[in-house]
Amino acid sequence: MKLGVVGLPNVGKSTLFNAITKAGAECANYPFCTIEPNIGVVPVPDERLYKLAALYDSKRITHTTIEFVDIAGLVKGAAKGEGLGNKFLSHIREVDAVVHVVRCFRDENITHVDGEIDPIRDIETINFELIFADMDTVNKRMERAKTLSKSGDKKYADEAEILAKVYEHLSLGKLARNLNLTNEEFEFIAPLYLLTQKPVIYAANITENQTDADDEVKKVAEYAKRDGCECVTVCAKLEDELNGLPDADREVFMQEMNIKESGLDKLVTAAYRILGLISYLTAGEKETRAWTITNGTKAPQAAGKIHTDFEKGFIRAEIVDWQTLLECGSFASAKEKGKVRSEGKDYVIRDGDVVLFRFNV
């Protein structure tokens, strides 16, 4: 899973990126201090792994991971190349979802590119640039389809018609993800990797003294709800301070500040939700591990996540919920108590399932 972190310059984007990835991206009080995208790969926090590893005395714990890409700040005119915008926009095409950092904090010492705080205006500045970039992409493909349709191939005529529908939607200032398309229509535009089709998590960046009840934060949350997107509240500055503390001190500090979840935890939860992902678990003496799959995945395909041979030779899956396993004390005990289920090819894996796959080699 790859998440692209975007936003206007000086909204705390690289500060937040550094806090959650410890990647050491450059942060400064001027636009475009980030030129090339910074990349940080972080383990997905999952307390279930530690508890299961303790039960099995596992030699190794393997988390699933998320790759964060810190993309340079975008400005008005980015789609036409302002502030190296075309280059920055191309980096967004490569991610699965976008974390859009929105400035809700006030700080006279940190310049705002538009002079004053207005989170909705800032969101729409970025969105319009993404729309303009998508319009250019769609138009080029549409013209190509029209030319090829002259050969009499109906496929290209259909493609041109669908692309015209998408272009008209975008030209009204609307995002591609809010256009109702049939599965067949979606297949035509999927290869375009449209920027405004990607799921978005709005990250409202606040000060230590602000809360979710702050007017600016509520505006972002309401906008995200209307847009069918996720919204989380983070304090990038505070996250950065937490990042510099040893684990034990960090826990004490979070308790004192009444922080229940870190910024990373919030983003991971939102990302899993918006991308429709879950994790199942495998546990044993050698390794306890989390495997991320799409919600709705059946047992054989989930087994294939470990190895293709598991899917090809799938016989059955022996499954117990992770909490039930902990309560029983061992897989054998859970089996004796009738808590382990034997599931076949049609079983849909659930989040938190501890799975033992049986297969033929």
Salt bridges, closest charged atoms under 4 A:
GLU36 OE2 - LYS87 NZ 2.52
ASP46 OD1 - ARG48 NE 2.90
GLU67 OE2 - LYS2 NZ 3.62
ASP70 OD1 - LYS13 NZ 2.97
ASP114 OD2 - ARG121 NE 3.74
ASP122 OD2 - HIS112 NE2 2.87
ASP122 OD1 - ARG121 NH2 2.89
ASP134 OD1 - ARG93 NH1 3.96
ASP136 OD2 - LYS140 NZ 3.28
GLU143 OE2 - LYS146 NZ 3.90
ASP158 OD2 - LYS154 NZ 2.96
GLU159 OE2 - ARG141 NE 2.84
GLU185 OE2 - LYS165 NZ 3.31
GLU216 OE2 - ARG106 NH2 3.28
GLU216 OE1 - LYS219 NZ 3.73
ASP227 OD2 - ARG177 NH2 2.65
GLU230 OE1 - ARG273 NH2 2.72
ASP247 OD1 - ARG250 NH1 2.69
GLU285 OE2 - LYS59 NZ 3.18
GLU287 OE2 - ARG60 NE 3.35
GLU287 OE2 - ARG289 NH1 3.73
ASP309 OD2 - HIS307 ND1 3.76
GLU318 OE2 - ARG316 NH2 3.27
GLU318 OE1 - LYS335 NZ 3.17
GLU318 OE2 - ARG358 NE 3.28
GLU343 OE2 - ARG341 NE 3.07
ASP346 OD1 - LYS298 NZ 3.76
ASP351 OD2 - ARG48 NH1 3.18
